[in-house]
Each structure stands twice: as structure tokens, then as C-alpha cells.
């Protein structure tokens, strides 16, 4: 479980982690960003996870396909 900074929203901190994993290539293009897995890994509610995916989608880092999920965007 992640140690959270109490001065920043959890979703921002999780988004930083996912952004880093994408930048490092740990999550390559087309990698499935699983909301369920994020909920479990970070110990947060689905609403928090949805804020993370919305932020990453707005930045163009992930693409969401209805019924399929969110995937790392091609660079």
C-alpha cells in the first residue's frame, strides 16, 4: 500500500505513479489500465480511480474504449 501525502488528493498521487510507469515503459502502449487493479493496489474507492483515469485521458496518456477499458495511448 502506498504512503499518501496528506496535503494532496489521493487521485493526484496515484496519477503521478501511473504517469511514471507509462514514462518508464513499465506500462507500454496498449497496456490495459485496470480500474479494479488500481482499486486493489492503492486501496482506494472506484470514484478515486475514475478521477485518475479522467485526468490521464485528458492528458492524452490513455485512451478509453467503452466496454473494453482504458489503455496506454500510442506515443
Helices and strands as residue ranges (DSSP letters): H 10-23, E 32-33, H 35-42, H 46-58, E 62-65, E 69-72
